């Protein structure tokens, strides 16, 4: 039937598509206008066709079939994991049981203080049939886990984030313990992501770490098939939707290829991938936007085929989450699984020419990066090189945020200047872990601590189209520092001069600025005022305007962090 349907439509070649696009662009540059160049090096085109993926050798593989690009299992679905934020075993256990009763399918403990095997018994009481994940176990906790499991074999899966490359003696001991349903190791690419690498670099670095792990265990007598069965991979899912989907799919494929090279049977080469929403892109201002970010991230994880997903509560970046925020995070997944029916389809992105193309790109790039790591002696020996490469990627990422090429709604764009966050934050939370918007948030918090926010008058005058556009731009610009902004239209410069404010921003057209400045500055001087005057825009006659007394020019090339910090200092807002 599909063949009969498509016979009614003639095929359209790439040349024909491009000809129509070029015509619609009306002379605009095709590459600059429509080709999206991402940090990982891929130039994403505006459309993809069947021929773009025709050469891929894995397209016919079904879900649950090597190389597992379409999913590790034959059936769809994922496990809803909830992180429990308690330090005492008894309250943590109580919170975990409540979370399970409310719809969580797996619980993760990350902050619980475990001083003895008895503490473990208290923590895991009543959770024998519930998958449990232990975050950041040190050597003492791991040995207590091994003691506990020797007498209390579990019915449900127990996983942990023990880094198998950190202490090889402990890893060998743990691997040889052979407790049923215990999967102790994690290659934590989530920590890798927080250091700045691109999605392709995350794939490559995690793959290199996994290979180093198999090699290290093999040298200690642990068969590769056994080593692979004990490890889970942890990935952060951020907000670059299509690339995050493809990152998970690409990693499963390259891991399967790598595992196959060790002689591991094809049905054992799949990777268990636990995902969590990113901490790096969450914000303390306009925090409910974090709910939207986490929802799209969870959707990317689902479409990518993650084994489990943990959504952090929207307020966890600035305070200890409360019952409502935890419930909201949990119900986001429950909604995706039960109301949006996303748990009923295997590999929903499969067949998308764009997603398949991005998956192939990230798999190839990730494999190439792994080979670069191997050429430097493997993951551990290449640690310094990996750190340097990640730092470069992080610097590029943060530069894009500073220049607002990378938008964070409510923080570096579309900020609510009247919002106050100082009273709701816990200082330790807002800096750990590192987040992308910290520099902008520091500006806002500095203004809040000052008490009275500086008053900015956006004086709209002259050309109606330009004054409105530039006032909108400047509103977004100054709101990033939490300044008090008033946008108002004026008929004369005398009206502007009579307005009491800390800073005047002229919002008009380039040809009008010289006349406006030459009239406004003398009017202010005559009134005995030293109010600084700023021009919205970057006109050609900036030197002339500076000579008239214009203090600053605000435009798309301005660095908001630098300009706003300078204005804070000028206006008495101290660091």
Secondary structure, 3 states (H helix, E strand, C coil): CHHHHHCCCCCCCHHHHHHHHHHHHCCCCHHHHHCEECCCCCEECCCCCHHHHCCCCCCCCCCCCCCCCCCCCCCCCCEEEEEECCCCHHHHHHHHHHHHHCCCCEEEECCCCCCCHHHHHHHHCCCCCCEEEECCCCHHHHHHHHHHHHHCCCCCCEEEEECCCCCHHHHHHHHHHCCCCEEEEEEEHHHHHCCCCCHHHHHHHHHHHHHHHHHHHHHCCCCHHHHHHCEEEEEEECCCHHHHHHHHHHHHHHHHHHHHCCCCCHHHCCCCEEEEECCCCCCCCCCCHHHHHHHHHHHHHHHHCCCEEECCCCCCCCCCCCHHHHHHHHHHHHHHHHHCCHHHCCCCCCCCHHHHHHHHHHHHHHHHHHHHHHHCCCCCCCHHHHHHHHHHHHHHHHHHHHCCCCCCECCCECCCCCCCCHHHCCHHHHHCCCCCCHHHHHHHHHHHHHCCCCEEEEEECCCHHHHHHHHHHHHHHHHCCCCEEEEEECCCHHHHHCCCCCEEEEECCHHHHHHHHHHHHHHHHHCCCCCEEEEECCCCCHHHHHHHCCCEEECCCCCHHHHHHHHHHHCCCCC
